Amino acid sequence: MKQLVETVCKSLVDNPEDVKVTQIDGEQTTILELRVHQSDLGKVIGKQGRTARAIRTILAAAGMKQKRRFNLEIIERFEDRAERAERAERTDRGGDRS
């Protein structure tokens, strides 16, 4: 399922190299955390959440066959390496308080 979400989302976004899916397994439920570049967030959510809802529907249908529930969580903030390094540098200088 993780690979399915990665493949679908990479085909939707402008920065496919920044698509990251983390899988967290529980007893009956698996949570898939999706992180994309901030500029691509709207592309994976879609108008009125339609794209995200469609991905979740596919996960639900595939999960029924496996007798497992899959939850897709779209994580809003994704920093690429350059952004993390820049923020760390500002923090070291005492300029970033977030």
N, C-alpha and C positions, 0 to 999 in steps of 0.2 A: 504494500500500500504506500509505503514511503516513496518508493521509486515512481509509482503512479502519480502521486502529487507533485514530485519534483519534475517529472516529464511534462505534465500539463502546464505547470506554472512557468517553467523555462520557456515554453512556446508562447506564453502570453506577454512576457516582460521585455524591456529593452536591455536589462542587465542580467542575463541568465546566469552569469558567473556568481552573482550575489544571492541566488536562491538557495536557501538552506532549510532542510526539513529535519527536525529532531523527533524521534519516536520515543514515547514514554509508555511502557507496557504496564497494565494493571491486570487484575485477575480476569475480568470480562471486557474491559475497555482499554483501548489504545488511544492515546492522545498524540496527535501529530501537530507539532508546532512549526508553523511556516514563517520564515523570515525572508523578506525581500528588501531590495534597496528602497529607500523612502520614496523616491520618484516613481516607483513601480507599484506602490501600494494600491492606488486606484484601479490599476489594471487587473489585479487579482481579486479585488472586491467587486468591481463592476458597478454599473448604475443600479442604485437601490439594492446593492448586495446580490445581484442576480448571478454573477460569476461565482462568487464564494458559495452561494446556495447550491449552484449546479455541481460544484466540486464535492460539497458535503453530501448531496444526493447520490452521486456515484459511489462515494465511500460507504454510505449506508447500504446501498444495494449490494456492493461487493462484500460488505461485512456480514450480511445476512447469510451468504453462502458459507462463510467461515464461522458463523455463530459467534460473532464478535462485534462489539460496537466501536466505531471509530469516530473520534471528535477532532475536528480541524480547528486549531486556534491560530489566528493570524496575528502575529506579534508586530505591533506598530513600528517600533523603532529598531532599525538595523543600521549599524555603523560599519562602514567598510574599514579596512586597515588604516587608510590615510586619515579618515575622520577620527578614529580612535587615537592615533598617534598625535594628531593635532590637539585633540581635547586633553590628552595626557600632558602635552607640552604646556598648554594654557594652565592646567591645574598645577603643574610644577612651578609656574611663575606666579601662581596665586590669582589668576585672572578668571577662573571658571568656578562658579559656586553651585553648579547643578548636580 
